Amino acid sequence: MSKMPLFFIAVVAIIVVAASFRFVQQRRQNAENDAAPVMQRSVQVTTKRETPTNERRSRQRQVTPVEDTMRYEIWFRPQSGGLELKMRVTAGQYHSVSVGDKGMLQYKGTRFVGFIPEQ
């Protein structure tokens, strides 16, 4: 057997193992989020970021018009101290919060549930 097909088979096997590991890791994280209790923490919004996520390859973007989908992220700093929490949110949730707002963050595991601003 030649070395080239053996090398190709090894590379494909490594890719399959890495992809399956990532898939299992995502399923485990989703299961942990579903099983976690809803937590509340008094926080302040420190940063907001929206970034375009293109799921097309460069050639597909040249042929057809670009339809950008956005990814929305908000960073929260606990008022009692601790590490900042980064949460991925929907467009409606993103636009209803401003930098500097204080309130109660509700989350379940690593999943954003809601933000209730102080009055």
C-alpha positions as CSV (number, residue, x, y, z in Angstrom):
1,M,0.0,0.0,0.0
2,S,1.3,3.4,-0.9
3,K,1.9,6.1,1.8
4,M,-0.4,8.7,0.2
5,P,-3.7,6.8,0.7
6,L,-2.7,5.8,4.2
7,F,-1.9,9.5,5.1
8,F,-5.3,10.5,3.6
9,I,-7.1,7.9,5.7
10,A,-5.4,9.1,8.8
11,V,-6.3,12.7,8.2
12,V,-9.9,11.9,7.6
13,A,-10.0,9.7,10.7
14,I,-8.6,12.6,12.8
15,I,-11.2,15.0,11.4
16,V,-14.0,12.6,12.1
17,V,-12.8,12.1,15.7
18,A,-12.5,15.8,16.3
19,A,-15.9,16.5,14.9
20,S,-17.6,13.8,16.9
21,F,-15.8,15.0,20.1
22,R,-17.1,18.6,19.5
23,F,-20.6,17.3,18.8
24,V,-20.7,15.3,22.0
25,Q,-19.3,18.3,23.9
26,Q,-22.1,20.5,22.6
27,R,-24.8,18.0,23.5
28,R,-23.4,17.7,27.0
29,Q,-23.4,21.5,27.4
30,N,-27.0,21.7,26.3
31,A,-28.0,18.9,28.7
32,E,-26.3,20.8,31.6
33,N,-28.0,24.0,30.7
34,D,-31.4,22.3,30.6
35,A,-30.8,20.7,34.0
36,A,-29.4,23.8,35.7
37,P,-31.6,26.0,37.9
38,V,-32.4,29.5,36.9
39,M,-29.9,31.8,38.6
40,Q,-30.3,35.5,39.3
41,R,-27.4,38.0,39.8
42,S,-27.3,41.8,40.3
43,V,-25.2,43.0,37.3
44,Q,-24.2,46.0,35.2
45,V,-24.0,45.9,31.4
46,T,-20.4,46.7,30.5
47,T,-20.2,45.9,26.7
48,K,-22.4,45.1,23.8
49,R,-21.2,43.7,20.5
50,E,-23.0,42.7,17.3
51,T,-21.0,40.9,14.6
52,P,-22.1,39.6,11.2
53,T,-22.0,35.8,10.8
54,N,-21.7,34.8,7.2
55,E,-22.4,31.1,6.6
56,R,-21.4,31.3,3.0
57,R,-18.1,30.7,1.3
58,S,-16.5,33.6,-0.6
59,R,-17.6,32.4,-4.0
60,Q,-21.2,32.1,-2.9
61,R,-21.1,35.7,-1.6
62,Q,-19.9,36.9,-5.0
63,V,-22.6,35.1,-6.9
64,T,-25.6,36.0,-4.8
65,P,-26.3,39.1,-2.6
66,V,-25.1,38.9,0.9
67,E,-27.8,38.3,3.6
68,D,-25.9,39.0,6.8
69,T,-27.2,37.4,9.9
70,M,-26.0,39.0,13.1
71,R,-24.7,37.5,16.4
72,Y,-25.5,39.6,19.4
73,E,-23.4,39.4,22.6
74,I,-23.7,41.3,25.9
75,W,-21.1,41.4,28.7
76,F,-22.4,41.7,32.3
77,R,-20.2,42.6,35.4
78,P,-21.5,41.4,38.7
79,Q,-22.0,44.3,41.2
80,S,-20.8,42.1,44.0
81,G,-17.5,41.5,42.2
82,G,-16.3,38.5,40.1
83,L,-15.7,37.7,36.5
84,E,-17.7,39.2,33.6
85,L,-20.4,37.0,32.1
86,K,-20.7,37.0,28.3
87,M,-24.2,36.0,27.1
88,R,-25.4,35.5,23.5
89,V,-28.8,37.1,23.1
90,T,-31.5,37.7,20.4
91,A,-31.8,40.9,18.5
92,G,-34.8,42.1,20.6
93,Q,-33.0,41.4,23.8
94,Y,-29.9,43.1,22.5
95,H,-31.6,46.3,21.5
96,S,-33.6,46.6,24.8
97,V,-30.4,46.9,26.9
98,S,-27.9,49.8,27.0
99,V,-24.4,49.9,28.2
100,G,-24.3,51.0,31.8
101,D,-27.7,49.6,32.7
102,K,-28.0,47.9,36.1
103,G,-30.4,45.2,37.0
104,M,-31.0,41.5,37.6
105,L,-29.5,39.0,35.1
106,Q,-31.4,35.7,34.9
107,Y,-29.5,32.8,33.4
108,K,-29.6,29.0,33.3
109,G,-26.2,27.4,33.1
110,T,-24.5,29.4,30.3
111,R,-27.8,30.2,28.6
112,F,-29.3,33.8,28.8
113,V,-32.9,33.8,30.2
114,G,-33.6,37.5,30.8
115,F,-32.5,40.9,32.1
116,I,-34.7,43.0,34.4
117,P,-33.4,46.6,34.6
118,E,-33.6,48.6,37.8
119,Q,-36.2,51.3,38.0
